[in-house]
Amino acid sequence: MIVQGQMKGLKKGTLYLQKLRDSSFITVDSISLLGGEKFTLSDNIETPEMYYLTFDTKIGKKIMFFGEEGTITVNDDVSNFGVSTKIEGSKNQKILDEYRSLTSKFQNKQLDLFKANLEAKLKKDVKKSDSLVKASENNFRKRYLFSANFALTRPDAEVSAYIAITDLADANIKILDTINNSLTSRVKNSFYGKKLNDFIKGAKKAEQN
């Protein structure tokens, strides 16, 4: 995998390409930029998985993207690092961007309901508060069903297994099992496909005890 691009405004600093292993970030490549904004980083990748670009690790901000074989272009601006990033060349990232755009509607509605409920409680309007709680629970269920359906309808994308393991980890095990069974053999053998399968096995074993 080749990761290339431009960091506007970066006159001096180090850019790190990282991935997660056992809950810790490990650096797989890095480049020191002195007066130049363009960069090229790389890593040997077996299956698509999440990668992170970090500018001088002490800052803490990271650009998160789905890495896969081939050339991926990441363009950003140091002054707004990670805010308006443009990523091209990753099929899974494109699907993930679509997913996040659609699910943001549920998240925004959840925030609006939370705010309205808080105001109702301050006014001691119990009836309205109870109604808002039910609306919030209903919105939450719709979000789960949407995420599950999104993954189910994209069985040939590794990002579907990623969505299941990250956004649906506390969902009913039957939902995760259905998603897992729908995945193609290639996705099942991917990094997140194996994680999903192991998670389901662990959950089923815990239910039996």
N, C-alpha and C positions, 0 to 999 in steps of 0.2 A: 504494500500500500504506500503510495506517495501522497503526502499532504503538502500542498503548496498554496501560496497566496501572498497577500500583502497586508501589513499592519500599518495603516496610515498614522503618521505622527510618532512612530517608534524610531527615535534617533540612536538610542543606546539601551540595550537590555538583552535578556535571555528569554527565549521562547522554548517551552518544554512540551513535548508530546507525551501524554501519560495515559494509563489505564488502571482500572481497579483490580487488585488481587488481594483476597482475604481482608477486605474492608480498608485496605491501604492503597494509596496512589503510588505507582511505580513509574519512573521515567524511562521511556523506551528510546527517546531521541531528544536532542536539544540543539539549539543554534544561537550563538551570540551575534547580535546585530549591532554593528557600529557604523551608523550613518546611512544604513540601508533599510528599506521597509519590506522588501520581498524576502520570502523564506521558502525552504524546502526541507521537509522532514520525512522520515519513513519508518516502517516497521513491517516485519514478516507477520502476516495475518493468515490464520487458518480458516476462520469463519467470521462473519460480520459481528462486531460488538461495539460497545460504547467507548469512545476515546475522549480525551480532554486536552485542550490547549491552555496552557497557563503561562502568563507573562510575569516573570520574576515571582516565584512561588510565595513570597512574603505578602503579596497583595491579596491572595486568596481567591480572586475571581477566576472562573474557568469557563472556557467555551466548550460546550458539550456537543458531540456529534457522533453519528453512527458511522464507524469506520468499516470499510470493506475493500476487497481487492480492486486495484486500479488507481486512478488519480483523482483525488478529492481537492477541490479548491475552497479555501476559507479566507474570506476577506473581512476585515474589521477595522475599527478605529480605536486607537489606544485611549483616547479621551472618554470613549463610551464602551470600553472593553466588555464584550459579551452581551451588549444590549441590542445592537442592530447588525448582527453577524449575517453574512451571506455565505451559504454553503451549497456547493454544487458538486455533482459527480457521485453521490451516494443514493442509490435507489431506496434503501431503508430510511435514510434521513428525510427524503421527500415524503414518504408515507408517514413518518413520525411527525413532521411539520403539519401535515393535514390533520392528523389525529389531535394534536395539541390545539390547533385552531378551532376544531369542532368542540372539544371538551371544555375549552375555556368558557363557553357559553353556560355550561352547567356550573362551573366554578364561580362565575360572576353572579349567577342567580342565587347560589348558596350564600354568598357574601351579602347580597341584598336582603335575603330572608333573615339572616343572622342579625343584621342591623335593625330591620323592622321589628324583630322579636325583642331585641334589647330595648327599643323605644317603648314597645307595648308593656314590657315588664316595669319600666320606670313609671309608666302611667297606671300601673297595676290593673291593666286590662287583661285579665286571665283568659277570657274567651278568645280574644284575638291572638294572644300568645300561644294558646293550645293549637289554634288553627295554623299558625305559622310554623309550629314545630312539625305538624303533620305534613305541611307543604314541603318543608325542608327534607323530611324523611323520604317523601315521594320523589323529590328531585335527586336525592342521593341514590335511590334505587334505579331511577332512569339512567343516571350516569354509569352505574355498574353494568346495566343491560346494554347500553350503547357501547361501552368499552369491550364487553364480551363479544357483541355482534361484529364490531370492527375487526377484532382479531380473527373471529371465525370466518369472515368473508375474505381474509387475506392469508390463507394457509401456506402460501409459498414464500412468505416474507418473514425473515428472522425477527423483525421488529414485533411481530404478533406474539411471539414467545416472550419477548422483552416486556411488552405491555401486560401480559398475563402475570408475569412474575413480579412486576413492580407496582402496577395499578390495581391488580385483582388478587393480591396475595391473601387478603382476609375475606375473600368471597367464598361462597359455598364451594366445597371441593368438587361437586358435580359439574359446576361451571368450568373450573380449571381442567377437569378431566375431559370434558367435551372439546375444549379448545385444543388440548394436547393431542387427542385422538384425530383431530381434523388436520393437523400439521403434516406437511409432506415429510418424507423420510430425511431429506436433506436438512430441513429446518429442525427436525427432531434431533439430528446429530450435530447441530450447531451449538455454540457456546451457551446461549440462553435456552435453547431447546433442551439440553441436558440438565440445566439448572431447574427448569420447570418440571421435568420428569422426576428429578430427585426430590423436589419440594412436595410434589403430589404423593410420592411414595412415603415420605416422612409424615405427611398429614394423615394419610390413611392408617399408618402404623400407630400414630398417636390416638386416633379415634378408637382403635381396637383395644388399647390399654385402659 
